[in-house]
């Protein structure tokens, strides 16, 4: 898969743009584990042109994470054009336009997935942004606003005509938010459209290596994007990449190794920001990690994680979980139980 001169190789696996998740520290971690392309958190065009400090920080790029895309969202042409030019000055490899965020504070104001209710404006923004920058411009969107307006097949052609160089499709409508199953059949229909020549990346419900492979094989997409499944599990890219290359599941990663990765994620987040902001950023990643699935009374531990305010508090909680896991494994070994 290529986006202009950027060669992402065959069957690339991409880290989705996620607010308060995909900061440089997390992107670097996912990149290290095999993500072929990483995206910034989505960036408000309005805040960019007002030079809001917190927003400007989202433009920071580490050379080790390339290729990297910066994603912007907004609701009018002049603001989006000016924001695109500001982003270009930060030298990402790709500029992505967000027409897919479903949350009320974005879509409710006409930006993100809200643009699915104003296709002429969406297309005009896309056309003008493409003309305003030299970077390759891509788009991420959804199937449509609701089940009665699943317009992605025709919309994909219109966006291509505006000059975009790749399209990512989340297989849900805006009204679905993140509920229900992603509709990959419709993503596949877009990919099979003979009038489309740009790469199509599919997004939605990819949480296992087998599912990633199935999406490539069954629906023919050029790339797959992983979002929520990376929470507390950045090594998912390592697992998916191994399966795509070998057809076999990666041998199980030890719990000790995974816990060390989570500790590193805490340190990286704190080092990037500071202790207060770093902990606020990373603690919900940990609380969502599938590594802790099945631990009795984890709800109480999760609440403690989400309330932790220092590195030492989080490390103490991880140590506590680690000791519990060791005791369970020891007990299983004593009984010769394979189920552990």
Secondary structure, DSSP 8 states (H G I E B T S, - for coil): -EETTEE--TTEEEE---TTT--HHHHHHHHHTT-SEEEEEEEEHHHHHTT-HHHHHTT---GGG-SEEEEEE-SSHHHHHHHHHHHHHTT-SEEEEEE----HHHHTTTSGGGGGG-HHHHHHHHHHHHHH-SSEEEEEEES-SSTT---HHHHHHHHHHTT-SEEEEESS-TTTTT-S---HHHHHHHHH-TT--SEEEEESS--SHHHHHHHHHHH--SEEEE-GGGTT-TTHHHHHHHHHHHSS------HHHHHHHHHHHHHHHHHHS-HHHHHHHHHHHHHT-GGGTT-TTHHHHHHHHHH--SHHHHHHHHHHHHHHHHHHHHHHHHHT-TT-
